[in-house]
Amino acid sequence: MKTENLWIPLALAPLCIALYGCNSDSSTEGIPQLEAAIPASITSCATLATEFNYADTTIISAELIPAGDVEYDAGEIYPSPSHCLITGKMNERTGIGMDGDAEYAIGFEMRLPSDWNGRFYYQANGGLDGKVQKAVGRFLTSASKDSGALNKGFAVISSDTGHASATPMFGLDPQARLDYGYNAVAELTPMAKSLIETAYGKQPDRSYFGGCSNGGRHTMVAATRYADLYDGFLVGNPGFNLPKAAVSQLYGIQQYSSLVDIDVENVLASLQNGFTQEEFALVASKVAQQCDALDGASDGMVQDTYGCQDAFDLDRDVPTCPADRDGTCLTAAQKSVMTNIMSGPRNSNTDAAIYSDFPYDAGMGTNDYYNWEFFMAMMRDPGAVAFIFSTAPTPYNGSTELGAYEFVMPFDMDTDVERIYAIDDTYTQSGMTFMTPPNPTDLTVLRDRGAKIMVVHGTSDAVFSPNDTVNWYKGLQNVNENQADEFARLYLVPGMNHCGKGLATDRFDMLDSLVAWVEQGQAPESINASVRSENTELPANWSKTRTRPLCPFPQVATYSGTGNMEDAVNFICVTPEQ
C-alpha cells in the first residue's frame, strides 16, 4: 500500500572529519582532578516565572511536580523525584532566506529537582529535533528508566534546537541550520546555568552532556566547541559525520534498487523485495558461525568484532543461490550489492571514501537493522540531505515514497556529494561545517581542564558505522601519544543496533561511571551490561538475566574458561593479538 506523509524526525547521528587534526599539546601529564558536586535544595519554583530574567528569554511556566512517573513517550515511563518544571523559549524571530515567513524560537524545558545533587545534565535529543522532549535525562532507548539523570538528582534541560517541527524544511532557514548544528547549545547553556543559580542560589558544580544518535553528534560537537562549559560527555552511537552518513544511506537505496523492478505505487516494498530480513538474518547467522567462538564462548555473541572481519568472508561463508532465492542463500547480485554497501560509497574518479565502511556482525538480522537499511534510508535521510545539509537546499516532494525515491536515484556520488561541503552568500556554513565537531581529535581543552568523555557504539548499527567511531578514537590516541584513555574511552556493544536493541546486552548505566571518573578519579575499566528480558528478538537459549562486561576499546570481553557463561563475572577484558 502506498504510504503518505512520511516526514519523520531523523535519528541521524556521528560526523567524523576525514583528515584528523593534531592537538597543540599531546601531553596527558598533570591532568587536574575536578571536585565533587555539592547538593542543594530548591529555593523557589512558581516564582521563577517572574523572578528570572535573561536576555531574549521568555519563561512560559514554572510548576512544582510531585514525585512520580514522567511519560517521555508513549509507554516509556521514567520515575522522577519532586521537581520544578520550567518551560520557555529563547531568541524568537521570523525566518530568513527561503523560509522567510516561518516563526522560530529555541524552545526548551528544564526540570529542577527539589533535592538537587549539584549537577546539570544537557539532554541532547535525536533525529531532526523539532520537539521539546521531556527533560528526564534520557540516554539510550534501552537503558533502565530509573537511570535517567533527573531521577538521580540532576537538573536537566531539553530543547527543540531552534525549530518547532520534526521535518527537514527548517533547513531552508540558514540560522535554523546553525541552531540545529551547534548554536542552540551555545545559547541555552549559560541561560540554563543562570536559571539554576536563581532556583538554588548557586550555579551547578559539575555539568554533563549526553545523547545518542544525533544526540551523540550534539555531544561530540559540544566536546570540541564547548568543553569549557561541561565536565563530562556521554556519547552514544554518534552521528558525528552525519551529512556523510546520510549520503551513505542514499547510496544504499541506489544499490538495493539495482536488484528489483520498482513499483512506483509501492517503492519501499519493492526495494525490500530485493533483500529480505530473512536474508539479512542468514548473513548474521553465518557471521556468528565463523566468529562466535573467537572470544572463547560459543554464546551467540561476537565480542571480537575486528577479528571477525578477518574470519568472515561473504562469498565463501554464505551459499550462492544456484537458482531461485529461498532464504538459505544469496544471489551473486545480492552479494555484490551487500559488499558495496558494507564497503561504503566512494568517488568513482578518485576512489576516495565518501563515508565509512561497516563491519559484518551477528546483529544484522534484527528488526532495527532492517528498518534503518530501508524505511529510514528512504524516508528520513533524503530530506536531511536535500533541505538541511545541501547548499543551496534542493527541495523535493518528501510526502510520498516516490518523491523520496526520485530524489535519491539521480544523486551523483561524484558530483552531488559536494553539496554538503558547499557554501553561498545565504548559507555561509556548509553542512559539514555546522554539523560536525571542528577538528574532532583535538580535545585539548576537555583534557587539560580535567573533563572526561565516554563513548559507546553498537557494532550492529546500520546507519552510523562503528568503524567511523573506532577510527576517530584511534586518531585521538595517535595525537595523545596513546594516552587518550586518561580522559576518553570507547566501549563497543556487540550485537547492539542503533542506540539500543538487537542481540545484545544493551542495558547499562554509564552516567554513574562518568560521574565517578570526573569527580573521584575512578577510571571505568569496564561497564556491566545486561540483556533486556522484554527483548522479543533474543534467542530462546539466552538467559533472560545474561550479563557481560563492556570493555574499553581495543579490549574485548573474553570467557575465562570456567563458570556460567551467562554471568559477566566469568569474562575478562583482553586486548586481542594484532
Secondary structure, 3 states (H helix, E strand, C coil): CCCECCCCCCCCCCECCCCCCCCCCCCCCCCCCCCCCCCEECCCCCCHHHHCCCCCEEEEEEEEECCEEEEEECCEEEEECCEEEEEEEEEEEECCHHHCCCEEEEEEEEEEECEECCEEEEEECCCCCCCCCCCCCCCCCCCCHHHCCCCCCCEEEEECCCCCCCCHHHHHCHHHHHHHHHHHHHHHHHHHHHHHHHHHCCCCCEEEEEEECHHHHHHHHHHHHCCCCCCEEEEECCCCEHHHHHHHHHHHHHHHHCCCCCCCCCHHHHHHHHCCHHHHHHHHHHHHHHHHHHHCCCCCCCCCHHHHHHHCCHHHHCCECCCCCCCCCECHHHHHHHHHHHHCCECCCCCCECCCCCCCCCCCCCHHHHHHHHHHHHHCHHHHHHHHHCCCCCCCCCCEHHHHHHHHCCCCCCCHHHHHHCCCCCCCCCHHHHCCCCCCCCCHHHHHCCCEEEEEEECCCCCCCHHHHHHHHHHHHHHCCCCHHHCEEEEEECCECCCCCECCCCECCCHHHHHHHHHHCCCCCCEEEECCCCCCCCCCCCCCCCEEEECECCCEEEECCCCCCCCHHHEEEECCCC
